[in-house]
């Protein structure tokens, strides 16, 4: 029974992190399940099945709070599902652990760029009221209209995210940083839309995994405990993301990405025990970056300078 309580709490924490920052459910829950002795294929299946249920709960909550852009969800889900099939196919024929260090190195670079971008973004207490700014998406009708190059870029990120989700359960770390870097998208819409599209991607990945490797090794008690904890945390995360400043959201997401990628890189070395020190180091770097950015933003507020708009950093 205690292990089920731990798994439920892990599911709650992973869902809260994922729903608030747009990433983290897969890496967080996978780490705990692997530490519990589950086989990698069983872990991937368990996590993706759990992500379907938590994604539905989170997507409904994000919709309720106006965090979802329907066109963006479709733009992410279609190539994401195709990528999930590719990822699961590769996982069934190639050792996914061999690819993990290269993916982690790429994510580490993305996280560093993202942290530098959001570190100095001045906090803004209210959304930009400028009525002439019409590039933001409507959360209920999906009026996001990016350029052709923008659609291609988002679609490519979704395809890559689907592949990594099928391989290592990572969707958010690939997709969310790309969305958070767009000028025409508020951070809460980026997170809400990415989490909603993840339902389709996780459903595709879990179905493909069950078809290719079966359900052997999947502990139904652990799966149920993770589902209960994850579903409980999803609505709270959707509420939280509406009240987070763009800089807080960006620094938090990039810090989580850096810590996770550093841990994966450490696992690929002979000194795998460096995983936790490496993750702790990048968590500390993210905290210091946030504090430093907050300090640097004070003069702008004191002199009455206009704060950066809520739409976040540019691409």
N, C-alpha and C positions, 0 to 999 in steps of 0.2 A: 504493500500500500504506500509506504513513503516514496518509493520511486515514481509512482503515478502522480503523487502530489508535486514532486519536483518537476516532472514532465509538464503537468498542467501549468505550473508557474512559469516554466520556460516558454510554453506556448503563449501565455499571456504577455510576457515580456517581449518575446519576438514579434508578436502581433502589434504591440504598442510601438515598438521601434519602427517596424516596417510601415505601419499606417501613418506614423508621424513624419518619417524621413524618406519614405518611398523605397526603402531597401532594408535588408537585414534579417527577414524571417528565415530564409533558407540557410545562410551562414550561421546564424545564431542557433537555430534549432538543430541543424545538422551536427554542429560541434558537440552539443549536449548528447545527442543520440549516439554518435560515434563513440563518445567517451563512455556511454553506457554499454558498449559491446555489440551494437547492432551491425550487421553486414552493410557495406556501402550501398549495394543495390536496394536493400530493404530500407535504408535511411532515405535514399532518393525517392522511393515510392511513397514512404510515409509522409515525408515533407511535402511532396507535390499534392497528395490527396488532402492533406491538412490545409494547404494553401488554397485549394478550391473552396473549402468551406469558409475559411477565414476571409478569403477574398470576396466572397458573396456578402458576408456580413459587413466587411469594410467598405465594399463598393456601395452597398445600400446606405450606409451611414454617410459616406462621402457625398453621395447624391443628395441625401437629406440636408446636408450642410452646404450644398452648392459648390462642391469642389470638383465636379466632373464635367469634362467637355466631350460630348458624344462623338464628334468627328475625330477628335484626337484618339479616343478609345479605339475606334475602328482602324485608324491609321496605324496604331500600335499592335492591335490584336491580330490582324491578318498576317503580316510578315512574322509576327512573334510566334504564331502557331506553326507556320512553316518552318521556322528556325527550331522550334521544339522537336519536331519530327526529325530534323537533321541531327540535332544533338543526341537524341535517344538512339538513333541509328548508329552514330559514331560510337556512342558509349557501349553499344552491344558488340561492336567489332574492334574497337581500339581501347587501350587502357587510358581511361580519363585522367588518371593520376599523372600521366606523362605530359598532358596538356596543361595541367593546373598551374605549374610555375610560370608559364608564359602568360596565361590569363591574369595571374596575380600581379605580374610585373606591369602589364598594361593597365590594370585597374589602379595600381599604385601611382602611375604617372597621371592618370585621370584625376585621382583624388588630390594629388599635390596641386595640380592646376586649378582645381575647383576650390581648394582651401585658400590659395592665394587670391582668387577672384572675390570670394565672399568675406575674407578676413576684414578688409577695410570698408565694407559697405556700411554706411551710416544707417542706424535704425530709423524707421519711420513709424510713428504711432498710428497714422491713419492711411488708408489707401489714397493714391493720387486722385484728387477730385477733378482733374482736367477733363472737361467733357469732349475735347477734341481728340483725345487719345482713344482711338477706336480699334486698336489692334488686339485688345484683350478678348479672350473668348467668353461667350456667354455660357455659364455653367449648365444651363438646362436645354439650350437649343443648339449648342455647339457651333458657334460662329467663327471659330478659328480658321483663318484663311491664309496659311503661310504660302510663300512662293514655291514654285516647283522644286527649286533646290532645297528649300526647307523641308518639303514633304519627303524628298528623297533621303535627306539626312536623318529625319526621324524614322522613316521606314527602315533604313539601313541599321540604325541603332536597335530597333525592335527585332530585326532579323538576328543580329548578333546576340541580343539579350535572350531570344528564344533558344538559340544554340547553347549558350552558356547555362541556361536554365535546365535544358535537357542533360547537359554534361555534369554540372556541379550544383544545380539548384539556385543559380544566381541570375535573377532577372533585373531587379532594381539597381544593383551597382553598375550595370551597363547602361540602362535606359534612363534612369532618373537624372544622373549628372548632365546628360545631353539636354533634357527638357528644362532643367533648372538654369541652363545657360542661355535660354532663348529670351529675347526681348519681348516677344508677343505673347508671353505666357506667365501668369503669376505662379509663384512657387506652390501654392496650395492646389491650383489646378493641375500642375505637373504631377504632384504626388497623388492626388485623387484619381486622375485619369490613368496613370501608370498602374496604380493598385487595382483599378477596375479591369483594365486590359489583362492584368496578370491572371485573372480567373480563367479566361479562355486558354491562355498559354499553359497554366498549371494543369488544367483539365486535359489538354492535348498531351502534355508530357506524361502525366500519371496513367492515362489510358494506354499510351504507347509502351510505357514501362511494364504495365501489367500484362500487356499482350506479348512482350518480348521476353521478360524474365519471370513473370508470374508473381504470385503473392507469397512465395516461400520466404520465411523469415520475418514477415510483417507481423508485429505483435499488435493485435487488435485493442488490447487494453491501453497500450502506450499511444496508439493512434487516437483512441477516443479521448484520452486525457489531454492530448495536445489540441484536439479539436475544441474541447470545452474551454481550455485556457485561451486559445487563439480567438475564438468567437467572442469571448467575454472582453478581450482587450481591444477588438476592432472599433467599436463605437467610440470608446474613449479617445483612441488615436485620431479618428476623424474630427472630433471636437477640438482636440489639442492643436491640430495643424492650422486651424482657422485663427488661432491666437498666437502663433509663433511669428516673430519677425523674420523677414527674408534672410537676414544675415545669420540669425540663430539657426534657421533651417538649413542654410547652405553649409555653414561651418559644422553643424552636427552631422549632416549627411557625408561630407567629405572626410571628417574625422573617423566615422564608422567605416567608410570605405578604405581609408588608409590602414586602420588597425586590422581589419579583416584581411586585406591583401598582404600586409606584413606577416601576419600569422600564417597564411598559406605559403608564403615564400620560406619562412622558417621551417615549416613542416617538410619542405622539399630538400632541406639540407641534412647532413648527418647529425647536426645538432638541433633536432626538433624541439628540444626543451626550451629553445629560445623563443618559441611561439608566444608564450604569455608575457615575457619581458618586452618583446617587440611590440605586441599589441598595447601594453601599458605605456610604452614610450610614445607611441603615436597618439594615444588618448591624451597624454599629458601635453604633447605638442598642439593638439587641437584646442585644448583648454587654454593654453597660453596664447594661442593665436586669437581666440575669441576675446580674451581679456585685453590683449594688446589692441585689437581692433576697436573694442569698446572705449578704451582710453583715448585712442586717436580720433574717435568720432566726437568726443566731448567739445572741442573747440568749435566745431561746425554748429552745434546746437546752441552754444553760448553766444556766438556772434550772429545768430539768426540766419545762417546760411540755409538754403533749401536742401532738405535731406534727399537722399537718393530715392527714386520711386520704388514702389513695392514690387514692380515687375522684375526687379533683381538686376543681375549683371548682364552685360551684353555678351553676344556670342564671340 
